[in-house]
Structure formats: C-alpha cells, structure tokens
C-alpha cells in the first residue's frame, strides 16, 4: 500500500452525493490526480529520483504539458485508448 503525506498540507476537495445516487467531486478527480502527481514529483525529499512517468488514459493529453514542465522527468509514456 502506498501512503504519502503531501507537504504544505493536503488538498481540499468536496464529494457531493445527489438523490439519484450520482457522485460529483469538486475539483474533478483528474485535477486532484494531476496536482498530487506533480507535487510528489517536485517534492525535495525525493531528490529528483523519478525519471519516468506513465499515464494510463490521456484525457485529451491535458496531463502532458504539466509533466513536461516538471524538473527531473526524462521520459513520459502515455497510453490512450481510442
């Protein structure tokens, strides 16, 4: 099991359940995932040890620009189902 405490506090998110049984997250889950990933990659405790990142499910390649600006990441692999 992977456990990680984010530096400078955690992320604030809201989970909303409606009467129809639908669940909505604010901010959206993909934004939380992107933010958490970049924060882990930029954490000085890791000392730029991560060199490769794999993204499964590209969501219109929105995550790629964030990863390209992240120091230390040398290889980015994205697997998109079309």
MOPAC internal coordinates of N, CA, C and O (Angstrom, degrees):
PM7 1SCF
backbone

  N    0.0000 0     0.00 0     0.00 0    0    0    0
  C    1.4551 1     0.00 0     0.00 0    1    0    0
  C    1.5214 1   108.62 1     0.00 0    2    1    0
  O    1.2310 1   120.35 1   -45.55 1    3    2    1
  N    1.3024 1   116.94 1   134.45 1    3    2    1
  C    1.4609 1   122.96 1  -179.97 1    5    3    2
  C    1.5164 1   109.03 1   -96.51 1    6    5    3
  O    1.2310 1   120.52 1   -52.58 1    7    6    5
  N    1.3106 1   116.60 1   127.42 1    7    6    5
  C    1.4564 1   121.44 1   177.45 1    9    7    6
  C    1.5157 1   108.20 1  -129.99 1   10    9    7
  O    1.2310 1   120.48 1   -44.79 1   11   10    9
  N    1.3165 1   116.69 1   135.21 1   11   10    9
  C    1.4594 1   120.64 1  -176.25 1   13   11   10
  C    1.5125 1   109.39 1  -147.69 1   14   13   11
  O    1.2310 1   120.70 1   -55.48 1   15   14   13
  N    1.3241 1   116.27 1   124.52 1   15   14   13
  C    1.4686 1   120.69 1   176.50 1   17   15   14
  C    1.5166 1   107.76 1   -94.70 1   18   17   15
  O    1.2310 1   120.54 1   -59.29 1   19   18   17
  N    1.3233 1   116.57 1   120.71 1   19   18   17
  C    1.4581 1   120.96 1  -177.86 1   21   19   18
  C    1.5204 1   111.06 1   -69.35 1   22   21   19
  O    1.2310 1   120.26 1   -42.48 1   23   22   21
  N    1.3379 1   117.10 1   137.52 1   23   22   21
  C    1.4594 1   119.50 1   175.77 1   25   23   22
  C    1.5295 1   110.77 1   -68.98 1   26   25   23
  O    1.2310 1   120.23 1   -23.01 1   27   26   25
  N    1.3029 1   117.17 1   156.99 1   27   26   25
  C    1.4639 1   123.76 1  -179.62 1   29   27   26
  C    1.5313 1   111.94 1    55.63 1   30   29   27
  O    1.2310 1   120.51 1  -140.27 1   31   30   29
  N    1.3033 1   116.63 1    39.73 1   31   30   29
  C    1.4630 1   119.75 1   176.79 1   33   31   30
  C    1.5154 1   112.54 1    84.76 1   34   33   31
  O    1.2310 1   121.08 1    -7.60 1   35   34   33
  N    1.2940 1   115.55 1   172.40 1   35   34   33
  C    1.4556 1   120.97 1  -179.45 1   37   35   34
  C    1.5116 1   112.32 1   -94.41 1   38   37   35
  O    1.2310 1   121.34 1     5.71 1   39   38   37
  N    1.2977 1   115.05 1  -174.29 1   39   38   37
  C    1.4594 1   121.06 1   177.78 1   41   39   38
  C    1.5215 1   108.59 1   -94.14 1   42   41   39
  O    1.2310 1   120.47 1   -39.81 1   43   42   41
  N    1.2942 1   116.70 1   140.19 1   43   42   41
  C    1.4585 1   120.76 1   176.06 1   45   43   42
  C    1.5161 1   108.80 1   -90.54 1   46   45   43
  O    1.2310 1   120.95 1   -52.70 1   47   46   45
  N    1.3196 1   115.79 1   127.30 1   47   46   45
  C    1.4571 1   119.41 1   177.89 1   49   47   46
  C    1.5241 1   109.08 1  -140.94 1   50   49   47
  O    1.2310 1   121.67 1   -20.46 1   51   50   49
  N    1.3077 1   114.41 1   159.54 1   51   50   49
  C    1.4513 1   121.74 1  -178.08 1   53   51   50
  C    1.5209 1   108.29 1  -127.16 1   54   53   51
  O    1.2310 1   120.38 1   -47.79 1   55   54   53
  N    1.3278 1   116.88 1   132.21 1   55   54   53
  C    1.4576 1   122.40 1   175.95 1   57   55   54
  C    1.5211 1   107.95 1  -110.63 1   58   57   55
  O    1.2310 1   120.89 1   -53.90 1   59   58   57
  N    1.3271 1   115.90 1   126.10 1   59   58   57
  C    1.4633 1   120.99 1  -174.91 1   61   59   58
  C    1.5268 1   109.15 1  -118.84 1   62   61   59
  O    1.2310 1   120.61 1   -53.86 1   63   62   61
  N    1.3188 1   116.43 1   126.14 1   63   62   61
  C    1.4623 1   123.08 1   175.40 1   65   63   62
  C    1.5226 1   107.50 1  -110.06 1   66   65   63
  O    1.2310 1   120.32 1   -48.89 1   67   66   65
  N    1.3366 1   116.99 1   131.11 1   67   66   65
  C    1.4681 1   118.33 1   176.79 1   69   67   66
  C    1.5250 1   109.94 1  -105.42 1   70   69   67
  O    1.2310 1   120.43 1    -3.07 1   71   70   69
  N    1.3266 1   116.78 1   176.93 1   71   70   69
  C    1.4647 1   121.56 1  -176.47 1   73   71   70
  C    1.5233 1   112.98 1   -66.39 1   74   73   71
  O    1.2310 1   120.15 1   156.88 1   75   74   73
  N    1.3227 1   117.32 1   -23.12 1   75   74   73
  C    1.4645 1   121.04 1   179.14 1   77   75   74
  C    1.5271 1   111.93 1   -80.52 1   78   77   75
  O    1.2310 1   120.09 1   176.45 1   79   78   77
  N    1.3331 1   117.43 1    -3.55 1   79   78   77
  C    1.4581 1   120.84 1  -179.98 1   81   79   78
  C    1.5162 1   113.68 1    89.25 1   82   81   79
  O    1.2310 1   120.29 1  -171.98 1   83   82   81
  N    1.3219 1   117.06 1     8.02 1   83   82   81
  C    1.4646 1   120.57 1   178.19 1   85   83   82
  C    1.5247 1   109.75 1   -80.09 1   86   85   83
  O    1.2310 1   121.31 1   -29.28 1   87   86   85
  N    1.3281 1   115.09 1   150.72 1   87   86   85
  C    1.4580 1   121.72 1   177.38 1   89   87   86
  C    1.5184 1   107.98 1  -118.26 1   90   89   87
  O    1.2310 1   120.86 1   -44.63 1   91   90   89
  N    1.3261 1   115.95 1   135.37 1   91   90   89
  C    1.4618 1   121.01 1   176.59 1   93   91   90
  C    1.5213 1   107.64 1  -131.29 1   94   93   91
  O    1.2310 1   121.17 1   -41.46 1   95   94   93
  N    1.3200 1   115.36 1   138.54 1   95   94   93
  C    1.4542 1   121.52 1   179.06 1   97   95   94
  C    1.5210 1   109.59 1  -111.66 1   98   97   95
  O    1.2310 1   120.75 1   -41.01 1   99   98   97
  N    1.3228 1   116.17 1   138.99 1   99   98   97
  C    1.4573 1   121.28 1   178.10 1  101   99   98
  C    1.5271 1   108.70 1  -133.18 1  102  101   99
  O    1.2310 1   119.33 1   -67.20 1  103  102  101
  N    1.3247 1   118.87 1   112.80 1  103  102  101
  C    1.4597 1   127.93 1     1.69 1  105  103  102
  C    1.5264 1   110.74 1   -71.17 1  106  105  103
  O    1.2310 1   119.90 1   -13.66 1  107  106  105
  N    1.3416 1   117.80 1   166.34 1  107  106  105
  C    1.4593 1   121.17 1   179.92 1  109  107  106
  C    1.5312 1   111.72 1   -56.34 1  110  109  107
  O    1.2310 1   120.80 1   -28.43 1  111  110  109
  N    1.3180 1   116.08 1   151.57 1  111  110  109
  C    1.4639 1   121.82 1  -176.66 1  113  111  110
  C    1.5239 1   111.81 1   -57.64 1  114  113  111
  O    1.2310 1   119.61 1   141.47 1  115  114  113
  N    1.3345 1   118.35 1   -38.53 1  115  114  113
  C    1.4624 1   119.01 1  -178.74 1  117  115  114
  C    1.5316 1   111.05 1   -63.17 1  118  117  115
  O    1.2310 1   120.00 1   144.71 1  119  118  117
  N    1.3406 1   117.61 1   -35.29 1  119  118  117
  C    1.4642 1   119.70 1   177.71 1  121  119  118
  C    1.5264 1   111.05 1   -67.81 1  122  121  119
  O    1.2310 1   120.21 1   140.41 1  123  122  121
  N    1.3206 1   117.20 1   -39.59 1  123  122  121
  C    1.4605 1   120.70 1   176.28 1  125  123  122
  C    1.5263 1   110.65 1   -62.50 1  126  125  123
  O    1.2310 1   120.70 1   138.16 1  127  126  125
  N    1.3300 1   116.27 1   -41.84 1  127  126  125
  C    1.4697 1   120.72 1  -179.90 1  129  127  126
  C    1.5212 1   110.66 1   -65.12 1  130  129  127
  O    1.2310 1   120.00 1   134.28 1  131  130  129
  N    1.3163 1   117.61 1   -45.72 1  131  130  129
  C    1.4693 1   121.00 1   179.01 1  133  131  130
  C    1.5244 1   110.88 1   -60.49 1  134  133  131
  O    1.2310 1   120.70 1   131.72 1  135  134  133
  N    1.3312 1   116.26 1   -48.28 1  135  134  133
  C    1.4605 1   120.82 1  -177.87 1  137  135  134
  C    1.5219 1   111.48 1   -62.63 1  138  137  135
  O    1.2310 1   120.48 1   135.11 1  139  138  137
  N    1.3258 1   116.70 1   -44.89 1  139  138  137
  C    1.4574 1   120.43 1  -179.94 1  141  139  138
  C    1.5161 1   111.17 1   -63.38 1  142  141  139
  O    1.2310 1   119.92 1   137.20 1  143  142  141
  N    1.3185 1   117.76 1   -42.80 1  143  142  141
  C    1.4631 1   121.35 1   179.62 1  145  143  142
  C    1.5176 1   111.43 1   -61.66 1  146  145  143
  O    1.2310 1   119.97 1   132.38 1  147  146  145
  N    1.3180 1   117.66 1   -47.62 1  147  146  145
  C    1.4695 1   120.80 1  -179.50 1  149  147  146
  C    1.5253 1   110.63 1   -64.58 1  150  149  147
  O    1.2310 1   120.11 1   140.66 1  151  150  149
  N    1.3201 1   117.40 1   -39.34 1  151  150  149
  C    1.4696 1   119.68 1   178.97 1  153  151  150
  C    1.5218 1   111.56 1   -64.46 1  154  153  151
  O    1.2310 1   119.95 1   141.19 1  155  154  153
  N    1.3264 1   117.70 1   -38.81 1  155  154  153
  C    1.4661 1   120.44 1   176.62 1  157  155  154
  C    1.5202 1   110.26 1   -65.57 1  158  157  155
  O    1.2310 1   120.19 1   135.32 1  159  158  157
  N    1.3332 1   117.24 1   -44.68 1  159  158  157
  C    1.4650 1   120.65 1  -179.33 1  161  159  158
  C    1.5279 1   112.27 1   -64.17 1  162  161  159
  O    1.2310 1   119.93 1   148.63 1  163  162  161
  N    1.3233 1   117.75 1   -31.37 1  163  162  161
  C    1.4645 1   121.46 1  -178.18 1  165  163  162
  C    1.5243 1   113.44 1   -92.47 1  166  165  163
  O    1.2310 1   119.58 1   177.72 1  167  166  165
  N    1.3175 1   118.40 1    -2.28 1  167  166  165
  C    1.4591 1   121.64 1  -178.32 1  169  167  166
  C    1.5318 1   109.88 1   -66.23 1  170  169  167
  O    1.2310 1   119.28 1   -55.25 1  171  170  169
  N    1.3306 1   118.99 1   124.75 1  171  170  169
  C    1.4673 1   121.29 1  -177.82 1  173  171  170
  C    1.5271 1   113.77 1   -63.23 1  174  173  171
  O    1.2310 1   119.65 1   159.86 1  175  174  173
  N    1.3317 1   118.28 1   -20.14 1  175  174  173
  C    1.4725 1   120.08 1   178.50 1  177  175  174
  C    1.5216 1   112.17 1   -64.03 1  178  177  175
  O    1.2310 1   120.30 1   155.20 1  179  178  177
  N    1.3115 1   117.03 1   -24.80 1  179  178  177
  C    1.4593 1   119.81 1  -178.89 1  181  179  178
  C    1.5179 1   111.60 1   -87.37 1  182  181  179
  O    1.2310 1   119.65 1   165.38 1  183  182  181
  N    1.3175 1   118.27 1   -14.62 1  183  182  181
  C    1.4615 1   121.79 1   174.90 1  185  183  182
  C    1.5134 1   114.38 1    56.74 1  186  185  183
  O    1.2310 1   120.32 1  -139.63 1  187  186  185
  N    1.3202 1   116.99 1    40.37 1  187  186  185
  C    1.4700 1   122.45 1   179.49 1  189  187  186
  C    1.5296 1   112.16 1    57.70 1  190  189  187
  O    1.2310 1   120.22 1  -142.85 1  191  190  189
  N    1.3321 1   117.19 1    37.15 1  191  190  189
  C    1.4715 1   121.26 1  -179.24 1  193  191  190
  C    1.5240 1   112.68 1   -77.48 1  194  193  191
  O    1.2310 1   120.07 1   155.75 1  195  194  193
  N    1.3217 1   117.46 1   -24.25 1  195  194  193
  C    1.4590 1   120.03 1   179.33 1  197  195  194
  C    1.5187 1   108.88 1   -81.56 1  198  197  195
  O    1.2310 1   120.33 1   -56.51 1  199  198  197
  N    1.3214 1   116.97 1   123.49 1  199  198  197
  C    1.4630 1   121.81 1  -179.46 1  201  199  198
  C    1.5238 1   112.05 1  -112.89 1  202  201  199
  O    1.2310 1   120.42 1   155.86 1  203  202  201
  N    1.3399 1   116.81 1   -24.14 1  203  202  201
  C    1.4632 1   121.25 1  -177.26 1  205  203  202
  C    1.5211 1   109.81 1  -126.81 1  206  205  203
  O    1.2310 1   121.24 1   -37.65 1  207  206  205
  N    1.3251 1   115.24 1   142.35 1  207  206  205
  C    1.4598 1   121.84 1   176.98 1  209  207  206
  C    1.5205 1   107.48 1  -131.57 1  210  209  207
  O    1.2310 1   120.76 1   -46.19 1  211  210  209
  N    1.3255 1   116.15 1   133.81 1  211  210  209
  C    1.4614 1   121.55 1   176.52 1  213  211  210
  C    1.5197 1   107.75 1  -114.71 1  214  213  211
  O    1.2310 1   120.80 1   -50.60 1  215  214  213
  N    1.3189 1   116.07 1   129.40 1  215  214  213
  C    1.4625 1   122.44 1   178.07 1  217  215  214
  C    1.5216 1   108.00 1  -114.11 1  218  217  215
  O    1.2310 1   120.27 1   -60.15 1  219  218  217
  N    1.3197 1   117.09 1   119.85 1  219  218  217
  C    1.4566 1   122.19 1   176.57 1  221  219  218
  C    1.5228 1   107.90 1  -101.67 1  222  221  219
  O    1.2310 1   120.50 1   -67.44 1  223  222  221
  N    1.3096 1   116.65 1   112.56 1  223  222  221
  C    1.4546 1   121.05 1  -177.60 1  225  223  222
  C    1.5100 1   109.56 1    94.45 1  226  225  223
  O    1.2310 1   120.25 1   -83.19 1  227  226  225
  N    1.3053 1   117.12 1    96.81 1  227  226  225
  C    1.4664 1   120.72 1  -166.12 1  229  227  226
  C    1.5203 1   115.25 1   -83.21 1  230  229  227
  O    1.2310 1   118.50 1   163.29 1  231  230  229
  N    1.3149 1   120.46 1   -16.71 1  231  230  229
  C    1.4703 1   122.17 1   179.31 1  233  231  230
  C    1.5212 1   111.35 1    47.29 1  234  233  231
  O    1.2310 1   120.90 1  -123.98 1  235  234  233
  N    1.3113 1   115.88 1    56.02 1  235  234  233
  C    1.4708 1   121.55 1   178.85 1  237  235  234
  C    1.5233 1   113.32 1    61.58 1  238  237  235
  O    1.2310 1   120.29 1  -150.26 1  239  238  237
  N    1.3142 1   117.04 1    29.74 1  239  238  237
  C    1.4754 1   123.11 1   175.68 1  241  239  238
  C    1.5286 1   112.56 1    60.50 1  242  241  239
  O    1.2310 1   119.20 1  -149.08 1  243  242  241
  N    1.3086 1   119.13 1    30.92 1  243  242  241
  C    1.4696 1   121.36 1   179.91 1  245  243  242
  C    1.5248 1   112.87 1   -74.59 1  246  245  243
  O    1.2310 1   120.66 1   153.59 1  247  246  245
  N    1.3274 1   116.35 1   -26.41 1  247  246  245
  C    1.4613 1   119.71 1  -177.36 1  249  247  246
  C    1.5311 1   111.80 1   -79.51 1  250  249  247
  O    1.2310 1   120.22 1   153.09 1  251  250  249
  N    1.3135 1   117.19 1   -26.91 1  251  250  249
  C    1.4668 1   121.65 1  -176.52 1  253  251  250
  C    1.5264 1   113.25 1   -56.37 1  254  253  251
  O    1.2310 1   118.23 1   132.39 1  255  254  253
  N    1.3423 1   120.98 1   -47.61 1  255  254  253
  C    1.4707 1   119.50 1   179.48 1  257  255  254
  C    1.5313 1   113.40 1   -59.80 1  258  257  255
  O    1.2310 1   120.19 1   145.47 1  259  258  257
  N    1.3237 1   117.24 1   -34.53 1  259  258  257
  C    1.4646 1   119.84 1   177.55 1  261  259  258
  C    1.5216 1   110.99 1   -66.96 1  262  261  259
  O    1.2310 1   120.83 1   136.76 1  263  262  261
  N    1.3274 1   116.02 1   -43.24 1  263  262  261
  C    1.4625 1   119.47 1  -179.16 1  265  263  262
  C    1.5212 1   111.95 1   -67.89 1  266  265  263
  O    1.2310 1   120.35 1   144.40 1  267  266  265
  N    1.3134 1   116.93 1   -35.60 1  267  266  265
  C    1.4681 1   120.06 1  -179.01 1  269  267  266
  C    1.5194 1   111.88 1   -63.60 1  270  269  267
  O    1.2310 1   119.98 1   152.75 1  271  270  269
  N    1.3173 1   117.63 1   -27.25 1  271  270  269
  C    1.4723 1   121.43 1   179.74 1  273  271  270
  C    1.5217 1   112.85 1   -90.72 1  274  273  271
  O    1.2310 1   119.98 1  -178.90 1  275  274  273
  N    1.3298 1   117.65 1     1.10 1  275  274  273
  C    1.4555 1   121.16 1  -177.26 1  277  275  274
  C    1.5245 1   109.70 1   -89.33 1  278  277  275
  O    1.2310 1   120.65 1   -59.53 1  279  278  277
  N    1.3238 1   116.37 1   120.47 1  279  278  277
  C    1.4660 1   121.63 1  -177.62 1  281  279  278
  C    1.5237 1   110.98 1   -62.10 1  282  281  279
  O    1.2310 1   120.84 1   -39.87 1  283  282  281
  N    1.3167 1   115.99 1   140.13 1  283  282  281
  C    1.4536 1   121.85 1   174.98 1  285  283  282
  C    1.5125 1   115.14 1    93.04 1  286  285  283
  O    1.2310 1   119.32 1   157.69 1  287  286  285
  N    1.3198 1   118.90 1   -22.31 1  287  286  285
  C    1.4602 1   121.27 1  -179.38 1  289  287  286
  C    1.5247 1   108.21 1   -78.13 1  290  289  287
  O    1.2310 1   120.93 1   -61.51 1  291  290  289
  N    1.3270 1   115.82 1   118.49 1  291  290  289
  C    1.4638 1   121.14 1  -176.76 1  293  291  290
  C    1.5205 1   113.09 1  -102.59 1  294  293  291
  O    1.2310 1   120.31 1   151.99 1  295  294  293
  N    1.3342 1   117.02 1   -28.01 1  295  294  293
  C    1.4662 1   121.35 1  -177.55 1  297  295  294
  C    1.5254 1   108.96 1  -131.94 1  298  297  295
  O    1.2310 1   121.13 1   -50.27 1  299  298  297
  N    1.3197 1   115.44 1   129.73 1  299  298  297
  C    1.4623 1   121.53 1   176.94 1  301  299  298
  C    1.5215 1   107.48 1  -123.64 1  302  301  299
  O    1.2310 1   120.73 1   -59.55 1  303  302  301
  N    1.3132 1   116.21 1   120.45 1  303  302  301
  C    1.4577 1   121.53 1   177.84 1  305  303  302
  C    1.5161 1   108.05 1  -113.52 1  306  305  303
  O    1.2310 1   120.49 1   -51.35 1  307  306  305
  N    1.3294 1   116.68 1   128.65 1  307  306  305
  C    1.4578 1   120.45 1   176.71 1  309  307  306
  C    1.5226 1   109.01 1  -122.95 1  310  309  307
  O    1.2310 1   121.23 1   -50.79 1  311  310  309
  N    1.3154 1   115.25 1   129.21 1  311  310  309
  C    1.4514 1   121.48 1   176.84 1  313  311  310
  C    1.5149 1   107.77 1  -111.21 1  314  313  311
  O    1.2310 1   120.83 1   -66.40 1  315  314  313
  N    1.3119 1   116.02 1   113.60 1  315  314  313
  C    1.4636 1   121.52 1  -177.47 1  317  315  314
  C    1.5179 1   109.29 1  -116.84 1  318  317  315
  O    1.2310 1   121.22 1   -46.51 1  319  318  317
  N    1.3019 1   115.28 1   133.49 1  319  318  317
  C    1.4535 1   120.28 1   176.07 1  321  319  318
  C    1.5178 1   108.17 1   -92.39 1  322  321  319
  O    1.2310 1   120.29 1   -56.42 1  323  322  321
  N    1.3236 1   117.05 1   123.58 1  323  322  321
  C    1.4587 1   120.83 1  -179.00 1  325  323  322
  C    1.4967 1   111.62 1  -109.38 1  326  325  323
  O    1.2310 1   120.10 1   180.00 1  327  326  325

